[in-house]
Amino acid sequence: MEQRKAIIRTYISKGMKADAAAKMAGMSKSTYYYKPRPGKPGRKASTHCHTADNRQVPNDFVVEDIRSMLGIEPKSVNRSNL
């Protein structure tokens, strides 16, 4: 990979466009310019959901409701915050 990037840099420095140089080296232009970012990829998991009447409810309450619909023993969750 680094060898191909060095070839591309050489051709770019001589005036060739990056996409043409990358194509000659067998690499896409986006791969040539790609720089990995630190940290975990993706979006953080949510902690709350919104009900139909737009109230914010913790995910634990939603999970408890689903468990009760499926007939699974619900875990104890304090609903006094609703």
C-alpha positions in Angstrom: 0.0 0.0 0.0 2.7 2.5 1.0 4.7 1.6 -2.1 1.6 2.4 -4.3 1.1 5.7 -2.4 4.8 6.6 -3.1 4.3 6.0 -6.8 1.2 8.1 -6.8 3.0 10.9 -5.0 5.8 10.8 -7.6 3.3 11.2 -10.5 1.3 13.9 -8.7 4.5 15.9 -8.0 5.2 15.8 -11.8 1.8 17.3 -12.5 -0.4 14.3 -13.1 -3.9 14.5 -11.6 -4.4 12.4 -8.5 -7.2 10.2 -9.9 -5.2 9.3 -13.0 -2.1 8.6 -10.9 -4.1 6.4 -8.5 -5.7 4.6 -11.4 -2.3 3.8 -12.9 -1.1 2.4 -9.5 -4.3 0.3 -9.2 -5.8 2.3 -6.3 -8.8 4.5 -6.0 -8.3 8.2 -5.3 -10.3 7.9 -2.1 -8.0 5.1 -0.8 -5.0 7.3 -1.6 -6.4 10.2 0.5 -7.9 8.1 3.3 -6.7 8.9 6.8 -8.1 6.7 9.7 -9.6 8.7 12.5 -9.0 7.8 16.2 -11.8 6.5 18.4 -14.7 4.1 17.9 -16.6 4.3 14.6 -20.3 4.9 14.5 -22.9 6.6 16.6 -23.2 6.2 20.3 -26.0 4.0 21.6 -29.2 5.9 22.7 -30.2 6.0 26.3 -33.8 7.2 25.8 -36.7 6.8 23.4 -39.6 9.1 22.6 -43.2 7.9 23.1 -46.1 8.7 20.7 -47.0 11.8 22.8 -43.3 12.9 22.6 -42.3 12.1 26.2 -38.7 11.0 26.7 -38.5 7.5 28.3 -35.4 5.6 29.3 -34.6 2.5 27.2 -35.0 0.3 30.3 -38.7 1.0 30.4 -39.1 0.1 26.7 -37.2 -3.2 27.2 -39.4 -4.0 30.2 -42.6 -3.4 28.1 -41.3 -5.6 25.4 -40.4 -8.4 27.9 -43.9 -8.2 29.3 -45.5 -8.4 25.8 -43.3 -11.5 25.1 -44.2 -13.1 28.5 -40.7 -12.8 29.8 -40.3 -12.1 33.5 -39.8 -8.3 33.7 -36.9 -6.9 35.7 -37.6 -4.5 38.5 -37.5 -0.9 37.1 -38.6 2.2 39.0 -41.3 3.9 36.9 -41.8 6.9 39.3 -39.7 9.1 37.0 -42.4 9.1 34.3 
